[in-house]
């Protein structure tokens, strides 16, 4: 397993866990809307670091974005495998063609 797959598995294992014992369980217990809000906050922080040009801070914020994306997906009963399947479906297609098909 890759680190992101291990992280996704850990997040899935925390669904239904005691919110007092796990940050992930606490986020999930607050519902999909709160998970989406946290994802948005982390995304903005990553954008700020991208503009500033601090590679180390951007790397750290990007890791936070990935974590909160996976939590948000879990809150809506989606998994990393679902996203990977969608990426695989799109593989080999031009981004321009993909946009035009929407």
N, CA and C atoms as a LAMMPS dump frame, in Angstrom:
ITEM: TIMESTEP
0
ITEM: NUMBER OF ATOMS
306
ITEM: BOX BOUNDS ff ff ff
-5.0000000000000000e+02 5.0000000000000000e+02
-5.0000000000000000e+02 5.0000000000000000e+02
-5.0000000000000000e+02 5.0000000000000000e+02
ITEM: ATOMS id mol type element x y z
1 1 1 N 0.837 -1.194 0
2 1 2 C 0 0 0
3 1 3 C 0.879 1.254 0
4 2 1 N 0.402 2.254 -0.677
5 2 2 C 1.09 3.539 -0.664
6 2 3 C 0.685 4.308 0.602
7 3 1 N 1.429 5.353 0.945
8 3 2 C 1.043 6.146 2.123
9 3 3 C -0.382 6.701 2.019
10 4 1 N -0.777 7.145 0.844
11 4 2 C -2.131 7.699 0.71
12 4 3 C -3.192 6.596 0.848
13 5 1 N -2.894 5.401 0.383
14 5 2 C -3.83 4.286 0.559
15 5 3 C -3.936 3.897 2.035
16 6 1 N -2.805 3.925 2.745
17 6 2 C -2.84 3.637 4.184
18 6 3 C -3.64 4.694 4.924
19 7 1 N -3.448 5.952 4.539
20 7 2 C -4.207 7.04 5.154
21 7 3 C -5.702 6.856 4.902
22 8 1 N -6.06 6.553 3.662
23 8 2 C -7.475 6.342 3.328
24 8 3 C -8.061 5.189 4.14
25 9 1 N -7.293 4.128 4.31
26 9 2 C -7.755 2.984 5.102
27 9 3 C -7.934 3.368 6.572
28 10 1 N -7.019 4.162 7.086
29 10 2 C -7.125 4.618 8.475
30 10 3 C -8.376 5.466 8.652
31 11 1 N -8.623 6.366 7.716
32 11 2 C -9.82 7.212 7.79
33 11 3 C -11.078 6.35 7.767
34 12 1 N -11.113 5.37 6.883
35 12 2 C -12.28 4.479 6.83
36 12 3 C -12.447 3.731 8.154
37 13 1 N -11.354 3.342 8.776
38 13 2 C -11.434 2.59 10.03
39 13 3 C -11.92 3.459 11.186
40 14 1 N -11.817 4.762 11.062
41 14 2 C -12.227 5.677 12.131
42 14 3 C -13.705 6.066 12.034
43 15 1 N -14.355 5.669 10.951
44 15 2 C -15.789 5.946 10.832
45 15 3 C -16.512 5.212 11.951
46 16 1 N -17.291 5.918 12.71
47 16 2 C -18.021 5.31 13.802
48 16 3 C -17.217 5.167 15.088
49 17 1 N -15.945 5.578 15.062
50 17 2 C -15.127 5.52 16.275
51 17 3 C -15.564 6.626 17.234
52 18 1 N -15.103 6.537 18.448
53 18 2 C -15.417 7.525 19.474
54 18 3 C -14.787 8.87 19.097
55 19 1 N -15.599 9.909 18.932
56 19 2 C -15.062 11.234 18.575
57 19 3 C -14.074 11.797 19.602
58 20 1 N -14.135 11.298 20.832
59 20 2 C -13.19 11.774 21.843
60 20 3 C -11.822 11.114 21.721
61 21 1 N -11.739 10.08 20.89
62 21 2 C -10.475 9.348 20.772
63 21 3 C -9.758 9.595 19.456
64 22 1 N -10.402 10.311 18.517
65 22 2 C -9.824 10.454 17.184
66 22 3 C -10.288 11.757 16.529
67 23 1 N -9.323 12.519 16.019
68 23 2 C -9.649 13.753 15.287
69 23 3 C -10.493 13.416 14.067
70 24 1 N -10.152 12.357 13.376
71 24 2 C -10.905 11.951 12.19
72 24 3 C -12.345 11.61 12.562
73 25 1 N -12.516 10.825 13.613
74 25 2 C -13.863 10.464 14.065
75 25 3 C -14.639 11.711 14.479
76 26 1 N -13.958 12.654 15.104
77 26 2 C -14.612 13.903 15.514
78 26 3 C -15.106 14.671 14.291
79 27 1 N -14.248 14.79 13.284
80 27 2 C -14.672 15.48 12.058
81 27 3 C -15.862 14.781 11.416
82 28 1 N -15.769 13.473 11.278
83 28 2 C -16.84 12.713 10.637
84 28 3 C -18.142 12.807 11.425
85 29 1 N -18.06 12.88 12.745
86 29 2 C -19.265 12.961 13.568
87 29 3 C -19.997 14.285 13.384
88 30 1 N -19.298 15.291 12.874
89 30 2 C -19.901 16.609 12.664
90 30 3 C -20.623 16.712 11.322
91 31 1 N -20.5 15.667 10.509
92 31 2 C -21.25 15.608 9.261
93 31 3 C -20.481 16.095 8.043
94 32 1 N -21.03 15.788 6.871
95 32 2 C -20.364 16.122 5.61
96 32 3 C -20.131 17.612 5.409
97 33 1 N -21.039 18.424 5.901
98 33 2 C -20.889 19.869 5.696
99 33 3 C -19.658 20.397 6.431
100 34 1 N -19.454 19.951 7.671
101 34 2 C -18.28 20.387 8.433
102 34 3 C -17.001 19.845 7.797
103 35 1 N -17.054 18.609 7.311
104 35 2 C -15.886 18.033 6.627
105 35 3 C -15.55 18.841 5.375
106 36 1 N -16.566 19.261 4.644
107 36 2 C -16.344 20.078 3.447
108 36 3 C -15.779 21.446 3.827
109 37 1 N -16.264 22.006 4.911
110 37 2 C -15.753 23.297 5.38
111 37 3 C -14.265 23.202 5.717
112 38 1 N -13.882 22.134 6.441
113 38 2 C -12.472 21.953 6.791
114 38 3 C -11.615 21.761 5.543
115 39 1 N -12.124 21.007 4.572
116 39 2 C -11.405 20.827 3.309
117 39 3 C -11.187 22.188 2.644
118 40 1 N -12.215 23.011 2.623
119 40 2 C -12.095 24.34 2.035
120 40 3 C -11.049 25.191 2.738
121 41 1 N -11.058 25.161 4.059
122 41 2 C -10.076 25.933 4.833
123 41 3 C -8.653 25.493 4.498
124 42 1 N -8.452 24.2 4.469
125 42 2 C -7.113 23.679 4.178
126 42 3 C -6.691 24 2.743
127 43 1 N -7.644 23.966 1.832
128 43 2 C -7.349 24.304 0.434
129 43 3 C -6.883 25.747 0.311
130 44 1 N -7.554 26.646 1.012
131 44 2 C -7.159 28.057 0.987
132 44 3 C -5.751 28.222 1.558
133 45 1 N -5.466 27.515 2.635
134 45 2 C -4.121 27.6 3.214
135 45 3 C -3.067 27.11 2.225
136 46 1 N -3.372 26.066 1.464
137 46 2 C -2.431 25.57 0.455
138 46 3 C -2.251 26.592 -0.659
139 47 1 N -3.325 27.225 -1.057
140 47 2 C -3.246 28.264 -2.096
141 47 3 C -2.341 29.397 -1.633
142 48 1 N -2.507 29.822 -0.405
143 48 2 C -1.684 30.909 0.136
144 48 3 C -0.205 30.53 0.095
145 49 1 N 0.115 29.314 0.493
146 49 2 C 1.517 28.882 0.482
147 49 3 C 2.041 28.733 -0.943
148 50 1 N 1.174 28.338 -1.881
149 50 2 C 1.597 28.248 -3.282
150 50 3 C 1.964 29.633 -3.813
151 51 1 N 1.194 30.627 -3.435
152 51 2 C 1.464 31.997 -3.878
153 51 3 C 2.743 32.518 -3.221
154 52 1 N 2.932 32.2 -1.969
155 52 2 C 4.126 32.661 -1.244
156 52 3 C 5.398 31.992 -1.751
157 53 1 N 5.255 30.772 -2.237
158 53 2 C 6.412 30.079 -2.8
159 53 3 C 7.245 29.302 -1.8
160 54 1 N 6.716 29.081 -0.599
161 54 2 C 7.446 28.314 0.413
162 54 3 C 7.159 26.829 0.19
163 55 1 N 8.11 26.116 -0.376
164 55 2 C 7.911 24.709 -0.754
165 55 3 C 7.595 23.822 0.446
166 56 1 N 8.291 24.03 1.552
167 56 2 C 8.048 23.197 2.728
168 56 3 C 6.651 23.419 3.286
169 57 1 N 6.238 24.675 3.388
170 57 2 C 4.896 24.98 3.899
171 57 3 C 3.827 24.484 2.925
172 58 1 N 4.075 24.634 1.63
173 58 2 C 3.115 24.137 0.643
174 58 3 C 2.99 22.617 0.732
175 59 1 N 4.1 21.941 0.911
176 59 2 C 4.069 20.484 1.052
177 59 3 C 3.223 20.084 2.26
178 60 1 N 3.434 20.76 3.381
179 60 2 C 2.673 20.454 4.597
180 60 3 C 1.185 20.745 4.398
181 61 1 N 0.878 21.871 3.778
182 61 2 C -0.528 22.215 3.548
183 61 3 C -1.176 21.276 2.527
184 62 1 N -0.408 20.855 1.534
185 62 2 C -0.942 19.903 0.548
186 62 3 C -1.281 18.579 1.231
187 63 1 N -0.46 18.153 2.181
188 63 2 C -0.772 16.932 2.936
189 63 3 C -2.067 17.106 3.718
190 64 1 N -2.262 18.285 4.308
191 64 2 C -3.513 18.569 5.016
192 64 3 C -4.71 18.523 4.063
193 65 1 N -4.526 19.066 2.864
194 65 2 C -5.602 19.051 1.862
195 65 3 C -5.976 17.613 1.506
196 66 1 N -4.984 16.779 1.271
197 66 2 C -5.253 15.381 0.914
198 66 3 C -5.998 14.685 2.054
199 67 1 N -5.529 14.876 3.278
200 67 2 C -6.2 14.272 4.432
201 67 3 C -7.663 14.708 4.495
202 68 1 N -7.893 16.01 4.42
203 68 2 C -9.26 16.509 4.565
204 68 3 C -10.133 16.158 3.352
205 69 1 N -9.539 16.005 2.183
206 69 2 C -10.29 15.512 1.027
207 69 3 C -10.787 14.094 1.297
208 70 1 N -9.91 13.25 1.809
209 70 2 C -10.295 11.867 2.092
210 70 3 C -11.361 11.797 3.185
211 71 1 N -11.27 12.672 4.174
212 71 2 C -12.295 12.723 5.222
213 71 3 C -13.625 13.173 4.62
214 72 1 N -13.585 14.193 3.79
215 72 2 C -14.811 14.684 3.146
216 72 3 C -15.444 13.589 2.291
217 73 1 N -14.632 12.859 1.549
218 73 2 C -15.153 11.753 0.744
219 73 3 C -15.799 10.701 1.642
220 74 1 N -15.121 10.347 2.731
221 74 2 C -15.657 9.338 3.652
222 74 3 C -16.993 9.789 4.234
223 75 1 N -17.119 11.083 4.478
224 75 2 C -18.373 11.608 5.024
225 75 3 C -19.541 11.421 4.061
226 76 1 N -19.232 11.264 2.795
227 76 2 C -20.254 11.038 1.763
228 76 3 C -20.185 9.618 1.203
229 77 1 N -19.576 8.714 1.979
230 77 2 C -19.485 7.294 1.606
231 77 3 C -18.767 7.059 0.279
232 78 1 N -17.764 7.872 0.017
233 78 2 C -16.899 7.674 -1.139
234 78 3 C -15.516 7.299 -0.634
235 79 1 N -14.748 6.625 -1.47
236 79 2 C -13.421 6.163 -1.072
237 79 3 C -12.368 6.645 -2.063
238 80 1 N -11.125 6.472 -1.661
239 80 2 C -10.015 6.748 -2.566
240 80 3 C -10.147 5.887 -3.815
241 81 1 N -10.59 4.653 -3.661
242 81 2 C -10.767 3.756 -4.816
243 81 3 C -11.784 4.324 -5.803
244 82 1 N -12.818 4.985 -5.307
245 82 2 C -13.797 5.619 -6.198
246 82 3 C -13.139 6.716 -7.035
247 83 1 N -12.305 7.502 -6.381
248 83 2 C -11.609 8.588 -7.09
249 83 3 C -10.597 8.007 -8.078
250 84 1 N -9.892 6.971 -7.655
251 84 2 C -8.93 6.325 -8.555
252 84 3 C -9.634 5.756 -9.787
253 85 1 N -10.807 5.196 -9.596
254 85 2 C -11.566 4.649 -10.734
255 85 3 C -11.954 5.763 -11.705
256 86 1 N -12.328 6.908 -11.171
257 86 2 C -12.68 8.037 -12.037
258 86 3 C -11.451 8.554 -12.774
259 87 1 N -10.323 8.621 -12.093
260 87 2 C -9.088 9.044 -12.758
261 87 3 C -8.701 8.058 -13.859
262 88 1 N -8.858 6.781 -13.576
263 88 2 C -8.552 5.763 -14.575
264 88 3 C -9.471 5.901 -15.791
265 89 1 N -10.746 6.199 -15.53
266 89 2 C -11.701 6.389 -16.628
267 89 3 C -11.267 7.546 -17.531
268 90 1 N -10.71 8.573 -16.926
269 90 2 C -10.295 9.766 -17.674
270 90 3 C -8.922 9.616 -18.331
271 91 1 N -8.154 8.631 -17.897
272 91 2 C -6.783 8.472 -18.373
273 91 3 C -6.734 8.375 -19.895
274 92 1 N -5.786 9.095 -20.46
275 92 2 C -5.603 9.062 -21.905
276 92 3 C -6.503 10.017 -22.662
277 93 1 N -7.384 10.701 -21.951
278 93 2 C -8.262 11.688 -22.594
279 93 3 C -7.671 13.07 -22.408
280 94 1 N -7.774 13.856 -23.411
281 94 2 C -7.319 15.229 -23.322
282 94 3 C -8.172 15.986 -22.311
283 95 1 N -7.531 16.81 -21.501
284 95 2 C -8.269 17.658 -20.575
285 95 3 C -9.232 18.577 -21.3
286 96 1 N -8.839 19.02 -22.481
287 96 2 C -9.725 19.875 -23.271
288 96 3 C -10.956 19.104 -23.725
289 97 1 N -10.758 17.856 -24.143
290 97 2 C -11.886 17.015 -24.551
291 97 3 C -12.786 16.713 -23.362
292 98 1 N -12.188 16.459 -22.222
293 98 2 C -12.961 16.164 -21.007
294 98 3 C -13.854 17.343 -20.637
295 99 1 N -13.289 18.537 -20.667
296 99 2 C -14.076 19.739 -20.36
297 99 3 C -15.185 19.951 -21.363
298 100 1 N -14.916 19.729 -22.632
299 100 2 C -15.931 19.927 -23.677
300 100 3 C -17.072 18.93 -23.55
301 101 1 N -16.81 17.762 -22.98
302 101 2 C -17.846 16.733 -22.841
303 101 3 C -18.788 16.999 -21.674
304 102 1 N -18.469 17.951 -20.824
305 102 2 C -19.318 18.232 -19.645
306 102 3 C -20.479 19.12 -19.988
